[in-house]
Amino acid sequence: MKFSQLIQQLGDGVTRTSLSLTQEDDPEICGVADVDEATLGTLSFIENRKFADRVKKTAASALILPPDEDLISQAVERKIAWIATAEPRLLFARTLALFYQPFQPTPEIHPQATIDRSATIGENVSIGANVVICGDVEIEDRVCIHPNVVIYPQVRIGRGTILHANCTIHERSQIGKNCVIHSGAVIGAEGFGFVPTSSGWFKMQQSGCTILEDSVEIGCNSTIDRPAVGETRIGRNTKIDNLVQIGHGCKIGSNCALAAQVGLAGRVTLGNNILLAGQVGVANQAKIGDGAIASAKTGIHQDVAPGAIVSGFPAIANKLWLKNAALYKRLPEIYQTIQKLQRRMKSQD
């Protein structure tokens, strides 16, 4: 399609454009690509001035740019069609959805699926080969269940949710509408509950449940445990990456993002709009306030205030951590200086 037609389909989100209806200024767009790998006929994006050198090198026929005069001038000079918006990455994501749709199997029940008679299955549901659905399960309309998924008893799955191959949903779990559970994820398994005794560990039964609210996405091989009593809850529109461990009884708010290898111990509470970068660890019962951010490999042992940005192990304010990191690089130099001062003091004695 023409670039101008593509922009019309996208609708809102455009702040300005240099398009005209001439053949030269309105190129044919047949796909999208990374700016470094773009070819003639593809659309790409530049997020900010940090990547300005890409405008000079890219072979893309059109670019999504921030409202930056220098970047726009470079695009005009190279005769690259462009559109500017305050959120280039978001507009590019919307564009990508026009050219690519993920695999969606035909709504049907595979003959090799095993479904208990007491299970309730909605309309236009797809159930793949070797799926096992136990008793008293409720599956709403347009749910897609890929091969080898196992759903334990008394599970509820909301409309439009997708369960990818080989994930497991344990008993009494509740999954909201339009959720995505990726391959190998385990939802609602037993929490790590053992009581020490004089003769060893006594297993505490995990009678609670796990609840995923609407539009939650869980990455591959992530695990979300159920508690001994009560619930583990993941708030609406929260996104969890691969290989994340959510302990029993955790409460995670809405619109949070947890990157790969994050680990939450039992009964951690996260507010809304929280970002935890890769390999962040949060200790038992810690509370993190709305809008807080933890950088990669941060170890959180105490509560974090709303809006705080923390780093390091144990976690401290990010600005202080950056100063400490700068000093750390100079430790050999500082050590040598201290040795010289010590020798000088001894010689004076």
C-alpha positions, 0 to 999 in steps of 0.5 A: 500500500502507499505510505499515505494510505498506511498513515490513514489506516493508523489514524491518530498519533501523527503530529506532522507529515511531509507526504504528498500524493506524487509518486516520488514522495508517496512510496509503496510500502510492502513491509516493516524492518529494523532501520539497519536492515531496511530495504527499498519498500519497507518502513522503519523508525528512529526513536530519538536523536541518539540514533541519528546516524541511522537516517544517513545510512538506512535504505528504508523508503519511509521513516517514523521520526520524533518531532526533531528538526535535524532528523526531519531535515536529514530524511528530507535531504535523502528524499525519504518519506517520513512522519513525525510523532511524539511516540515513534516506537508506539506508532511503529508497533501499530504499523507492525500489526497491519503487516503481521498477525500471529498464527491462529488455528481454526476454531475446532476441537482436535480428536486427540484432546481429552476433555472431561464431560463436566467441562464447559466450553464456549463458542469458537474455541480452538483446542489442540492435540493432546490437550487435557482439560479436567473436571469443572473447567469453564472456558469462555468464547474464542479461547485458543488452547495450543497442543499439550496444554494441561488444565487442572480442575476448577479453572476459569479461562476468560474470553479471547485468552491464548494458552500456548503449547505445553503450559500448565494451569493448576487447580482453581486458577482464574485467568481473565479475558484476552490474556496470553500464557506462553509455552512452558509457563506454569500458573497456580502451582504449589507455593514453596511452603514448608514448616521446619520441625525437629524431624525435618520439614513439614509440608504446608498444603497450598489451598489458595488460588492464582488470579490473572486479571484481564490482558495479562501476558506471561512469558515462556517458562515463568511460574506463578505460585498459589499460596497456602491460603488466599490468592496470588493476583496479577493485575490488569494489563501487567506483562511478565517476561520469560523465566520469571518466578512469582512467589505465593501470595504476591499481589502485583498491580496493573500495568506493571512490567517484569523483565526476564529472570525477575524473582519475587519471594512470597507475599511481595506487593507491587503497586501499579505501573512498576518496572522491574528490569532483568534479574531483579530480586525482591525479598519476602513481604517487601512492598514497592510503591506505584511507579517505582523502577528497579534497574537490572540485578537490583536486590530489594530487601526493604520497601520502596517508595512510590516513584523511586528509582533504585539500583544495586544490592542491597537496593539504594537510590539510583543516583547514589548507586551511579556515583558509587559505580563511578568510584568503584572503577577508581578503587585500584587508583584510590588504593595506590594513593592510600598506600603512598600516603601510609608510606609517607606517614611512616617515613615522617614518624 
